[in-house]
Amino acid sequence: MSVRLLSLLNVAENAILASASLTDGQRLEASRIVDYQKGLARMNLRVRGLNGPEERGYIQLQQFTFSDGRTCIKAFLAWTPSDRQVTLDIFGSTGTSWDAEANRVAEAWLDGMTVDEGNASMAAAG
């Protein structure tokens, strides 16, 4: 069951890389770590530009199995340098589209990154 964690991160990473709006000379990089025994996976995201890498945040997944055998994956999203965090729940069932759920996680992370960049721009201007 924990293999799903790495698959979810992979699909989310691809969606984020495809949709992230970056300036010229910047590229988004991701590093992943998985603990299969604990059902945990984490992807750290950073932007590499002319001044080196800048942390942008992370997506952490934790998998639970309910007593009836259903799967729940909690996605914890955070953005750097913000203290803001968001939690998403993914409940597995027979008809669950795991790719769609991974894309939902990616969209939520990208939306949060956009909000944080907007706040940083306003703070710099004000």
Secondary structure as UniProt FT lines:
FT   HELIX           3..19
FT   TURN            24..25
FT   STRAND          27..35
FT   TURN            36..39
FT   STRAND          40..49
FT   TURN            50..51
FT   STRAND          52..65
FT   TURN            67..68
FT   STRAND          71..79
FT   STRAND          85..91
FT   TURN            94..95
FT   HELIX           98..125
//
